Amino acid sequence: MEEIMDSMSNEKMQFAVLIDADNISSKYAVTIFEELEKYGSTSYRRIYGNWSKGNGWSEGMLLEYSIMPVQQFSYTTGKNATDMAMVIDAMDILYKNKVQGFCLVTSDSDFTRLAMRLREENMFVLGMGESKTPLALTRACNRFIHLNLVAEQNIEVAIPARAGGSSEERGASGEKGSRSGGYGSFGGQADAASAEEQNVTSLAEVRQVILALINENGGRHVDLAQLGNRLNDKFSDFDVRNYGYSKLSTMIDQELPDFHVKKISNQYYVERRSNLTKEELEREICHMIEKNGGMVENLASLNDELHKKYRQLDFKQFGYSRISSFLRSLNSVTVHENEVYLKR
C-alpha cells in the first residue's frame, strides 16, 4: 500500500466519493476521509439514503465533511432504491470526465458490477466497507479498505501506552503484538468478528504469495518492498492493519513462523527460516523407506512422517506442488502408483 501511495503523491487524483448511508455507519466518517487523503482529492462528496428515517448521519456531520445528501425514498418494500441512485450518479459523473477515480463506500455486493464497469473506463476504484464485504466486491476494486479493521487499529495506536497495557503486550514503535501465532489465524484480530464473518485475505494466502516469490528467486531472500508490491497487486484488500499491525515486517515475523525479515545495508529482505535442502530431505526420505523394509505402501503415510519431522515443510519451496512430483524428481527412489521404493 505504501508503494502505491508514493507513486500517487506526485500527481493527486481527483475522486468522486459515493457513500451508501443505508449500509455504512457514520462512525466511520473520520476513517473514510483520512484514508482518502492518502489517495487524492475529492471533487464530489455524495451520500445516499432515506433521510426521513434515522441512519446516524447527522446534519452536523454532513456539514463538517462537506457531503451532499441525496434523498432516496423507498418506493416499494424489499427494493433498495439507494443502489439505483448511486449507480445513476456514478455514470453521470463518469461521462463528465472530471475525475480519475471513484470511492465507493459500501459493503453491498450489488455494487460489484458498478466497480467493474468503472474500471473498464480506466477509473481507479477505491472501495471501502466492513470486513463482511463479499470478496466479489473487494476484488472488483483496485484497492479495498476494511473500515472496521482500520478504524480499530487507528484507535489502538492513539491510545497512550499507559492505557494500552504493558510494553510486552505492545510491540516496539507502538505496534500491536500478536495474541495467537500461526498463519491460519488472524493474530491481532482474535477478539474481532469470527473468521467466518471476515472476508479479509487470509494469512495462509499471504504465505503462499511469499513462498511463490521466494521460489521464483531461486529460493533466495526477496526484497520486502517487492513483496509488498506483489501482495498489493494480487489482493486488492491487502493491508497489514487488517491483521493488527502497522508494518509488514512485524506482521511477517509475528504471524508467519516459517519466514524471517532481515536487514542488509538499510534494505529489508524476507527469507525462509528453514535451511532444509533438497539433498538433506532426500537422505531423510531414503532413511525412512529403508527403516520400513525398502518400500512404503502409502504416499500419505510418508508425507505424514515427513511433516512430523519438518513441521514447516512445503514441497513448493523446491518447486513441486505435491509429494509425488517431488519424489519422482529424486534419483534414489521409484514411485509406482501409491508406493515408493528405494532404487537398487
C-alpha positions as CSV (number, residue, x, y, z in Angstrom):
1,M,0.0,0.0,0.0
2,E,2.8,2.4,0.8
3,E,4.4,2.0,-2.6
4,I,1.1,2.8,-4.3
5,M,0.7,5.9,-2.3
6,D,4.2,7.1,-3.1
7,S,3.5,6.7,-6.8
8,M,0.3,8.8,-6.4
9,S,1.9,11.5,-4.3
10,N,3.4,13.3,-7.3
11,E,0.1,13.6,-9.0
12,K,-3.1,14.0,-7.0
13,M,-6.0,12.1,-8.3
14,Q,-9.5,13.6,-8.3
15,F,-12.1,11.3,-6.7
16,A,-15.9,11.1,-6.6
17,V,-16.9,9.8,-3.2
18,L,-20.3,8.0,-3.1
19,I,-21.5,6.7,0.3
20,D,-24.3,4.2,0.9
21,A,-25.8,5.6,4.1
22,D,-28.1,2.6,4.3
23,N,-25.1,0.3,4.6
24,I,-22.3,2.2,6.2
25,S,-22.3,3.6,9.7
26,S,-21.5,7.2,10.4
27,K,-18.9,6.1,13.0
28,Y,-16.5,5.5,10.0
29,A,-16.7,9.1,8.7
30,V,-13.3,10.1,10.1
31,T,-11.6,6.9,8.8
32,I,-13.2,7.3,5.3
33,F,-11.8,10.8,4.7
34,E,-8.4,10.1,6.5
35,E,-7.9,7.2,4.1
36,L,-9.0,9.2,1.1
37,E,-6.4,11.9,1.7
38,K,-3.7,9.3,1.0
39,Y,-5.0,8.7,-2.5
40,G,-6.1,12.1,-3.7
41,S,-8.6,14.9,-3.6
42,T,-12.4,14.7,-3.7
43,S,-14.3,16.6,-6.3
44,Y,-17.7,15.0,-5.4
45,R,-18.9,14.0,-2.0
46,R,-22.3,12.5,-2.0
47,I,-24.2,10.3,0.4
48,Y,-27.4,8.4,-0.4
49,G,-30.2,7.3,1.8
50,N,-33.7,7.8,3.0
51,W,-33.3,10.9,5.3
52,S,-36.9,10.5,6.6
53,K,-35.5,7.7,8.6
54,G,-32.7,7.9,11.1
55,N,-29.4,6.4,9.9
56,G,-26.9,8.1,12.1
57,W,-25.5,10.6,9.5
58,S,-26.5,13.8,11.2
59,E,-26.7,17.2,9.6
60,G,-23.7,18.4,11.5
61,M,-21.6,15.6,10.3
62,L,-22.6,16.1,6.7
63,L,-21.7,19.8,7.0
64,E,-18.4,19.0,8.7
65,Y,-17.2,16.8,5.9
66,S,-18.9,18.8,3.1
67,I,-21.0,15.8,2.0
68,M,-24.1,16.4,-0.2
69,P,-27.0,14.3,0.9
70,V,-29.2,12.7,-1.8
71,Q,-32.7,11.8,-0.7
72,Q,-33.9,8.5,-1.9
73,F,-37.3,7.2,-0.8
74,S,-38.0,3.5,-0.7
75,Y,-40.7,3.4,-3.3
76,T,-41.6,-0.3,-2.6
77,T,-40.8,-2.8,0.1
78,G,-37.9,-5.1,-0.5
79,K,-36.2,-2.9,-3.1
80,N,-33.0,-0.8,-2.4
81,A,-33.6,2.5,-4.3
82,T,-30.3,3.8,-2.9
83,D,-28.4,1.4,-5.0
84,M,-30.0,2.6,-8.2
85,A,-29.5,6.3,-7.3
86,M,-25.8,5.7,-6.7
87,V,-25.3,3.9,-9.9
88,I,-27.1,6.6,-12.0
89,D,-25.0,9.3,-10.4
90,A,-21.8,7.4,-10.8
91,M,-22.4,7.0,-14.6
92,D,-23.3,10.7,-14.9
93,I,-20.1,11.7,-13.1
94,L,-18.1,9.2,-15.2
95,Y,-19.1,10.8,-18.5
96,K,-18.3,14.3,-17.3
97,N,-14.6,13.3,-17.4
98,K,-13.8,15.4,-14.3
99,V,-12.4,12.6,-12.1
100,Q,-9.8,9.9,-12.3
101,G,-11.2,7.7,-9.6
102,F,-14.3,6.7,-7.6
103,C,-14.5,5.8,-3.9
104,L,-17.5,3.5,-3.4
105,V,-18.2,3.3,0.3
106,T,-20.5,0.3,0.8
107,S,-20.4,-3.3,1.9
108,D,-23.2,-4.2,-0.5
109,S,-22.2,-6.7,-3.2
110,D,-24.8,-5.2,-5.5
111,F,-22.2,-2.6,-6.4
112,T,-19.7,-5.2,-7.8
113,R,-20.9,-4.6,-11.4
114,L,-20.6,-0.8,-11.0
115,A,-17.0,-1.2,-9.8
116,M,-16.2,-3.4,-12.7
117,R,-17.8,-1.0,-15.2
118,L,-15.8,1.9,-13.8
119,R,-12.6,0.0,-14.1
120,E,-13.4,-0.8,-17.7
121,E,-13.4,3.0,-18.3
122,N,-9.8,3.2,-16.7
123,M,-11.1,4.6,-13.5
124,F,-9.2,3.9,-10.3
125,V,-11.8,2.3,-8.0
126,L,-11.2,2.6,-4.2
127,G,-13.7,0.5,-2.2
128,M,-14.4,1.0,1.5
129,G,-16.6,-1.2,3.6
130,E,-16.6,-3.6,6.6
131,S,-14.7,-6.9,6.5
132,K,-18.0,-8.7,5.9
133,T,-18.0,-7.3,2.4
134,P,-18.2,-10.2,-0.2
135,L,-15.0,-11.0,-2.0
136,A,-16.6,-10.3,-5.3
137,L,-16.8,-6.6,-4.5
138,T,-13.4,-6.3,-2.8
139,R,-11.7,-7.9,-5.8
140,A,-13.6,-5.8,-8.3
141,C,-11.9,-2.7,-6.8
142,N,-8.3,-1.6,-7.4
143,R,-8.0,-1.2,-3.7
144,F,-10.4,-2.0,-0.9
145,I,-10.2,-0.8,2.7
146,H,-11.9,-2.7,5.6
147,L,-13.1,0.3,7.6
148,N,-13.8,-1.6,10.8
149,L,-10.3,-3.2,11.0
150,V,-8.5,0.1,10.0
151,A,-10.6,2.1,12.5
152,E,-9.9,-0.4,15.3
153,Q,-6.2,-0.2,14.5
154,N,-6.2,3.6,14.5
155,I,-7.9,3.7,17.8
156,E,-5.4,1.4,19.4
157,V,-2.5,3.4,18.1
158,A,-4.0,6.5,19.5
159,I,-4.3,5.0,23.0
160,P,-1.4,6.2,25.2
161,A,1.0,3.4,26.2
162,R,0.0,3.7,29.9
163,A,-3.6,2.8,28.9
164,G,-2.8,0.2,26.4
165,G,-1.2,-2.4,28.6
166,S,2.4,-3.3,29.4
167,S,5.3,-2.9,27.0
168,E,5.3,-6.7,26.5
169,E,1.7,-6.5,25.2
170,R,2.5,-3.8,22.7
171,G,5.3,-4.2,20.1
172,A,8.1,-1.8,19.6
173,S,7.1,1.6,18.0
174,G,3.6,1.2,19.4
175,E,2.8,-1.7,17.1
176,K,0.2,-4.2,18.2
177,G,1.6,-7.6,19.0
178,S,0.0,-11.0,18.1
179,R,-2.0,-12.9,20.7
180,S,-2.2,-16.1,18.6
181,G,0.5,-17.1,16.2
182,G,0.4,-19.2,13.0
183,Y,-0.7,-18.4,9.5
184,G,-4.1,-20.0,9.9
185,S,-5.3,-17.3,12.3
186,F,-5.8,-13.5,12.3
187,G,-3.5,-12.8,15.2
188,G,-4.3,-9.2,16.1
189,Q,-7.9,-9.7,15.2
190,A,-8.5,-12.6,17.6
191,D,-11.1,-10.6,19.5
192,A,-12.9,-9.3,16.4
193,A,-15.6,-11.0,14.4
194,S,-15.1,-14.7,13.8
195,A,-13.2,-15.9,10.8
196,E,-16.4,-16.9,9.1
197,E,-17.6,-13.3,9.1
198,Q,-14.3,-11.9,7.8
199,N,-13.8,-11.8,4.1
200,V,-10.2,-10.5,4.5
201,T,-7.3,-12.1,2.6
202,S,-6.2,-14.9,4.9
203,L,-2.6,-15.2,6.3
204,A,-2.4,-18.6,4.5
205,E,-2.9,-16.8,1.2
206,V,-0.3,-14.2,2.1
207,R,2.1,-17.0,3.0
208,Q,1.6,-18.7,-0.4
209,V,2.5,-15.4,-2.2
210,I,5.7,-15.0,-0.2
211,L,6.6,-18.6,-0.8
212,A,6.0,-18.3,-4.6
213,L,8.1,-15.1,-4.8
214,I,11.0,-16.8,-2.9
215,N,10.7,-19.8,-5.3
216,E,10.8,-17.5,-8.3
217,N,14.0,-16.1,-6.9
218,G,15.7,-19.5,-6.7
219,G,15.0,-19.9,-3.0
220,R,16.9,-16.8,-2.1
221,H,15.7,-13.9,0.1
222,V,13.4,-11.3,-1.6
223,D,13.2,-7.6,-1.1
224,L,10.5,-6.6,1.4
225,A,9.2,-3.7,-0.8
226,Q,9.0,-6.0,-3.8
227,L,6.9,-8.4,-1.7
228,G,4.6,-5.6,-0.6
229,N,4.0,-4.7,-4.2
230,R,3.2,-8.3,-5.1
231,L,0.7,-8.6,-2.3
232,N,-1.0,-5.3,-3.3
233,D,-1.1,-6.4,-6.9
234,K,-2.7,-9.8,-6.0
235,F,-5.0,-8.8,-3.2
236,S,-6.9,-5.5,-3.6
237,D,-7.8,-5.5,0.1
238,F,-4.3,-6.4,1.5
239,D,-3.4,-4.1,4.3
240,V,-1.3,-5.0,7.4
241,R,-3.7,-3.1,9.6
242,N,-6.3,-5.8,8.8
243,Y,-4.3,-8.1,11.0
244,G,-3.5,-5.6,13.7
245,Y,-0.1,-4.3,12.6
246,S,1.4,-1.2,11.2
247,K,4.4,-2.7,9.4
248,L,4.6,-5.6,7.0
249,S,7.9,-6.7,8.5
250,T,6.4,-7.0,12.0
251,M,3.4,-8.9,10.7
252,I,5.6,-11.5,8.9
253,D,7.8,-12.0,11.9
254,Q,4.9,-12.4,14.3
255,E,2.3,-14.3,12.2
256,L,4.3,-16.4,9.7
257,P,6.8,-18.5,11.7
258,D,8.5,-20.1,8.7
259,F,9.7,-16.7,7.4
260,H,12.2,-14.2,8.7
261,V,12.8,-10.5,8.0
262,K,16.4,-9.4,8.0
263,K,18.2,-6.1,7.3
264,I,21.2,-5.8,5.0
265,S,22.7,-2.4,4.3
266,N,19.5,-0.5,5.2
267,Q,17.4,-2.8,3.0
268,Y,14.9,-5.3,4.3
269,Y,14.6,-8.8,3.0
270,V,12.3,-11.8,3.6
271,E,13.7,-15.4,3.7
272,R,12.6,-18.8,4.8
273,R,13.6,-19.8,8.3
274,S,14.2,-23.4,7.3
275,N,17.6,-24.2,5.8
276,L,16.5,-27.6,4.7
277,T,18.0,-28.5,1.3
278,K,16.6,-31.0,-1.3
279,E,19.6,-33.3,-0.7
280,E,19.0,-33.4,3.1
281,L,15.4,-34.2,2.6
282,E,16.2,-36.9,0.0
283,R,18.5,-38.5,2.6
284,E,15.8,-38.5,5.2
285,I,13.3,-40.0,2.8
286,C,15.7,-42.8,1.9
287,H,16.3,-43.4,5.6
288,M,12.5,-43.7,6.3
289,I,12.0,-46.0,3.4
290,E,14.9,-48.2,4.5
291,K,13.6,-48.4,8.0
292,N,10.3,-49.6,6.5
293,G,12.0,-52.5,4.7
294,G,12.8,-50.7,1.5
295,M,9.3,-49.8,0.5
296,V,6.4,-47.6,1.7
297,E,3.0,-48.7,0.5
298,N,1.2,-45.4,1.0
299,L,2.4,-41.9,0.0
300,A,0.2,-40.3,2.5
301,S,1.9,-42.1,5.4
302,L,5.3,-41.0,4.2
303,N,4.0,-37.4,3.8
304,D,2.7,-37.5,7.4
305,E,6.0,-38.8,8.8
306,L,8.0,-36.1,6.9
307,H,5.7,-33.3,8.3
308,K,6.1,-34.7,11.8
309,K,9.9,-34.2,11.5
310,Y,9.8,-31.0,9.5
311,R,6.7,-29.0,10.7
312,Q,7.1,-26.2,8.2
313,L,7.8,-28.5,5.2
314,D,6.3,-27.3,2.0
315,F,7.3,-29.1,-1.3
316,K,6.5,-25.8,-3.1
317,Q,9.8,-24.5,-1.8
318,F,11.5,-27.0,-4.1
319,G,9.3,-26.1,-7.0
320,Y,6.7,-29.0,-6.6
321,S,3.1,-28.9,-5.7
322,R,2.8,-32.5,-4.5
323,I,4.9,-35.0,-2.7
324,S,4.5,-37.5,-5.6
325,S,6.1,-34.9,-8.0
326,F,8.9,-34.3,-5.6
327,L,9.7,-38.0,-5.2
328,R,9.7,-38.6,-8.9
329,S,12.4,-36.0,-9.3
330,L,14.8,-37.9,-6.9
331,N,17.4,-40.3,-8.3
332,S,17.3,-42.6,-5.3
333,V,13.6,-43.7,-5.2
334,T,11.0,-45.1,-7.6
335,V,7.3,-44.2,-7.4
336,H,4.7,-46.7,-8.7
337,E,1.1,-45.6,-8.2
338,N,0.9,-45.1,-4.5
339,E,4.0,-47.0,-3.5
340,V,7.6,-45.7,-3.1
341,Y,10.7,-48.0,-3.4
342,L,14.4,-47.5,-2.9
343,K,16.3,-47.9,-6.2
344,R,18.6,-50.8,-6.2
